[in-house]
């Protein structure tokens, strides 16, 4: 039977390896990326009209039912 102390070196090696890999791997924030420009008023208007058209029934329900508002917001905003 293995004692808890016999696994200590293995755990130490795994923790050390995990820390080294975490520090060594680049994150997406480290990489410079090209930022997208803010959409103009015309593009924003088109996007708003599309969302309103696609979710018309849900938006109408949210106007009358306060309990449905959070659900509609999550549906319109999408995952994440």
LINNOR-V932535 format. One record per residue. N is the residue number from 0. PSI is psi in whole degrees, -180 to 180 (NA if undefined). Layout:
N/PSI + N/PSI
//
This chain:
0/135 + 1/137 + 2/167 + 3/-23 + 4/-22 + 5/-21 + 6/-8 + 7/-46 + 8/-37 + 9/-45 + 10/-41 + 11/-41 + 12/-43 + 13/-42 + 14/-43 + 15/-44 + 16/-42 + 17/-42 + 18/-41 + 19/-44 + 20/-39 + 21/-41 + 22/-31 + 23/-29 + 24/134 + 25/149 + 26/165 + 27/-25 + 28/-24 + 29/-23 + 30/124 + 31/137 + 32/163 + 33/125 + 34/144 + 35/147 + 36/154 + 37/132 + 38/148 + 39/174 + 40/-36 + 41/-46 + 42/-40 + 43/-40 + 44/-42 + 45/-43 + 46/-42 + 47/-42 + 48/-39 + 49/-46 + 50/-43 + 51/-41 + 52/-44 + 53/-34 + 54/28 + 55/-47 + 56/-43 + 57/-39 + 58/-37 + 59/-42 + 60/-39 + 61/-28 + 62/-33 + 63/-27 + 64/108 + 65/-29 + 66/-24 + 67/-14 + 68/-48 + 69/-37 + 70/-41 + 71/-41 + 72/-43 + 73/-36 + 74/-43 + 75/-41 + 76/-28 + 77/179 + 78/148 + 79/NA
//
